[in-house]
């Protein structure tokens, strides 16, 4: 493929030094390594990043970042809506200037919410570029089914209109979710334009000596290991992560030698911390997020890695969680609390799957997995690692994405 200019709009894009989202960085880095020029346009304030960048241009590992000034916000209310509007409207006004200065061959709308399709379409038309819509989650279906938002809510209607435009006008649609074909066809997409490119891992972060763990995390893991079997979680702490179910299970397992260490951040973190203290869950440690470079060292210290989901219909379209790819690459035995259209844990044989949002099922699954001999848990972890290496490394995924552009 001849070198091309790729413009990627992702409101929440990050980097290993800044925090999530990581996918735009990993795909872009592979494209740059293949000789392409990539510019990521993102907001300078995002609730999922560990650190916020300064507005302006920045180059990270050969990737051009343009950090757009946006207001700070907390939660999912008016502040976040204003942050989104403050990102999109100035870009829409600058669309022709962006097209003239960067001269993109492909413009990717990839901001989780679908409203960036209007900006991407305007830039792509001005530049005569390929228009690509990348689907992280199905909006507006996700806020309706996950958060209980009314289908009549103005934000939902706006998402619905944007989604319709995306499936009608995008030259290519790339989905992280693997079981979306019927839904997208029902929304008007010609499935010949659809390619599935899930999340994955980057090999260089798993080679060599892992970064040393922060002292408080190291101490928590040491205490947990001294007390018994270590169950760990690393990632976002929001309602979709169903961490209340894990705490409910921990309460049921007070009298067992299971110890829990959770690291991460999110909208629910403070409430979860208060709940641990109020219920005196002494076997649970909840700590601030660690840099991504420390994740391999953290996961290497676990006996069982946990990931859970809400019991909601939206997952019938499939799941593509970053943290699960990390768990599997680290060779962890995994307890997966989910009901979804796909299940990498079951497909790879790297652990047990139990019902979602069921404290009894999670508690039973943890007890059963803890009772598995260490050698067998290690074999489970090896199967998970082999699965990720075969299907979910970013060099493979980046090439698949580029092939979609060429098709």
N, C-alpha and C positions, 0 to 999 in steps of 0.2 A: 504494500500500500504506500503510495506516495505521501510525503509529509503533508499534514493538513493542520489548519488552525481550529481548535476546539474551544468554544466558549461555553462554560458550564455555570448556570445560575443555581446556586444552592444557598438559601438564606442562612442555614445552620452549619455550613461547612467548617471544618476545623483542621487540625494537624496533630501529630503526636505531642508536640510541645504545648498546644493550646487546649486539647481535649476534643471531644466529639463535636460534629460527626466526622468519622474517619474515612468512610467509603470514598468521598470525592477525592481526598488526598491520595489514597492508594491507587485508584484507577488512573488519576492524572499522572502520578509518578511513573506508572508503567507506560503510559502513552508518551511521556517526555523521553523515557529511555528508548522508545522506538523511533524517536526523531520528530515527533509531533510537537506543536506549540499549544500550550494549554493555559487558559486564563479562567480562574474561578472567581466569580463575583458573589460575595457573601456579606451579610450584615456584621457590623462590628460589635453587636451585642446579641448573645444567644443564651438561653437558659440551660442548654446542654453542655456548654464549654466550661472547662475548669478555669480558664483565663481568657480575658477579652483582649483582642488586638487593638492597636491604634488605627484610626481611619487612614485610608490612603493605600498606596501600592506597596507590595512586599513580595519578594521572591523567596520561596521555600523549596529547596531541593529541585530547582529548575522550573517550578510551577509558579506562574504569575497569579498572585492574589490581589484582588481589589476589594478592600474592606469599606463598605458603604456606611456612613454615619446613621445610626438609628437610636431611638430612646431606650433607656433601660426599662425593664418590666419584671414583674413577678406574677406567677400563676397564669391562668388561661382566660383572663378577663379582658376588659377594655384596653389595658396596657399592652397586652400582647397583640391585639388587633391593630392598635396604633403603630406598634413596632413593624408589623407586616406591611401596613400601608406606607410607612415612611421608607421602607426598603423598595417597594414596587413602583410607586408613582414617580419618583425621580428617575429611576431606570427607564420607565416607559417614555418619559420626556426626552431622555438622552439616547433612545434606541438608534436613531439614524447616525448620531455621532459615534456610538460604539461600533456600529457596522462599518463606518468609514475608517475608523482608526485601527481596529483589530482585524477587520476583514475575515470573519469566521467562515469556515467551510461547513461547520456543523454547530448548531446552537442547541444545548440541552437544558430543558426545564426540569429541575430536580430538587425542589424545595420542600418536600413532604406534602405541604398543601399545594393544590393545583393552580392557584391564581397566577403563578409566574409564567404560565403558558402564554398569557397575553403579551407580556414583555418579550419572551423568547420568540414568539411568532412575529412581532413587530421588527425585532432585530434580524431574524432570519429572512424576512421578506425584503428588508432594505439591503441585505448583503447577498441575496440570492443563495442562501445557505440551506442545508438540510435541517429540518426541525425535528427534534427528538424530545419525547416526553418520557421521563423516567419515573416509575411508580414505586414509591416506598411503601405507602399504605393506601388503601382505597378510601379516599375522601370524596364525598361527605359521609360515606357509609361508616367509617371508623368513629368519628365523633358521635354519630347517632347511636351506634351499637355499643361503643365502649363507654361513652360519657353520658348517654341518655339525652343528648341534645335533640330538640324537636325538629322534625323534617321541615317545619315551617319557619324555623329560625332564619333570620336574614343571612347569617354566616353560612349556614348549610345550603341555602339557595344559591349563594354566591359560588360556593364550592361546586355545586351541581352544574351550574352554568359553565364554569371553567373546565370541569371534567368533560362535558359534552364537546366543547371546543377542541380540547386536546385529542379526544378519540376521533374527531372528525378531520382535524387539520394536520396533525402530526404525521410526518413522513415515516417515522419509526416510533414504536412504543417499546420501552425496555422495562420489564417488571422484575422486582426482587422476589415477589410472591409467585409460587410455582403453579397454583391451581386457579388461575384467574380467567381462563379462556371463555367460559360460558358467560361470566359477568361482563367482561369487556365486549364480547359480541353483542350482548343484550343492550349495551350502551352505544352501539353503532360502530365498533372498531372492526375493520377488516383484519382478521387474524393473521393474514400473510405479513402484516406489518409488525407483529409481536415477536419479541425475543425475551427469553427468561435468562436473567443474569443475577444469581443470588449473591448474598454477602459471602465474604471469605476472610482469609488471613494472608499476611505477607511473610514470606519465609525468613527474611533477614532479621526479623524481630525475635525469631526463635532459634537463632544460631549464635554460638559463642556463650559466654557467661551472661546470665541475666542480671539486670540492674539490681543493686541491693535494695531490700525492702526498707521502708521508713521504720524508724525505731518502734513507734507505737504498734504498728501492724505486726512486726516481727515478735514483739513481746506478747501480743494477743494470741498469735498462732502457737507460740511456745507454751503458754498457759493452757490453751485448748488441747494441745497434743498430750500434755501431761495428765489431762483429765479424761482422755478417751479418744473416740473417733471424731475427727474434725470435719464438719460440714461447712462449706464456704459458698459465698455468693459475691460476685463482683459485677457491678453495673449500675444502671439507673434505678432510682427508687421512686417510682410513680405508681399510680393505681394499676396500670396495665401489668406491672411486674408482680402483683399479687403477693407481696411480702407479708401482709397480714396473715395469710394462710400459713406461711412458714413459721411465723411467731406463734400462731395457734398450735401448730404441730410441736414446736419447741416446748410449749406449756404442757402438752400431753406427755412429753418425753423427759420431764424434769428428773425422774428417778432413773434415767438410763445414762450410760457413759458417752452420750452424744454432746458435742460442744459445737457452737455455731459462731462463725466469724464472717461478718458482712462488711464490705467496703463499697462506697459509692456515694452518690448525691442525687438529689431530685426533689420534687415538690413535696414528697411524703416523708423525707428523711427526718425532719424535726419531730413530726408526730410519732413516727416509729420509735425514735429514741425515747420520747416521753412515755410511750407505751411500755417499752422494755423496763424502764425505771419503775413505773407505777405497778407493774405486775411482778416485779422482782425476778425477772428472767436472768438470773445470775450467770447462766451458761451461755448467754448470747452477748457477743461484743459487736457493736455497730460503730464503724470508724469512717472518717472522711475519705473521699476518693483518693486513689493513688495514681501516679503517672502511668500511662499505658506501658512504658518500658519496664515497670515493676510487676505487671500482670503475670508474666511467666513465672517469676519467683514466688508470687502469691499462690498461684494455682499448683505449683509443685509441692506445696506444703499441705495440700488438702487430701483427705481420704475420699470425700464425696463432694462433688460440685452440684449445686442446686440451681434450677431455673424453673420458674412457674409463670402461669398465665391466668387471666380471668377466664371464666367459663362463659364465653359469648360466641354468637354465631359467626362473627366476622372472621374467625380463624379457619373457617371452612375453605377459605381461599388460599391457605398455606401460610407458613411463617418463614422468616429468614433472619434470625437473631444473631447479631455480631457476637454476643457473649458466649453463645453455644459453640460457635466456631472456635473461639479461644479455648473453651473448656476441652473440646475434643482434640485440638492441636496439642494441648498440654498433657494429653494422655490421662485425663480424669475419668473416673467412673461417675456417671451423671444420673441424678434423679430428675426426671422431666415430668412436671405436672401440667398436662396439656390435653386438649382435645382439638385436633386441627386436621387440615387437609393433607398435611405431610408431617413426618416425625423423623428427623435425622437420627435421633437416639435409637429408635426402634430399627430404622433402616440399616444402621451401622452396627448395632448390637453393643453399644458402648455403655449401657446402663439399663435402668428400669423406667418405664413410663406409668404414671398413675393419673387418676382423675384430677382435673383442675379445681381449685377452690374447695378442696375437701381436706380439712385438717387431719381427719382420721386416715385418709388414703395416703397423704404425705408422710404422716408419722409411721404408718405401716411400711411404706416404701423405704423410708430411711432405715428402719430397723432391719428390714430384709436385706438391704444393700450393705449395711454395716456387718451383717452376719456372713456375707460372702467372704470366702477366704481371700487373703491379700493377693495371692498369686492370680486368682480369677478376676479380681478387680483390676489388676494390672493388665490382664489380657483384654478386658473390656476397653480400657483406655487405649491400648495399642490398636484395637479395631477402629475406634473413633478417629485416632490420628491418621491411620491409613485412608479412611474415608475422606477426610478433609484434604489430604495431599492429592487424592485422585480427582476431586470435584470442586474444591473451594480455595484454590490459591489465586492471588490477584493477577499474576501473569497470565493464567488461563482465563480468568474472568475478563480482564482487560482486552484480550484478543477476541473473545466472544462478542464483547460490546462493539469493537471495531468492525468485526465481520457483519454485525447488524447494520452498521452505517453503510457498508459497501453493497449489501444485498440489493 
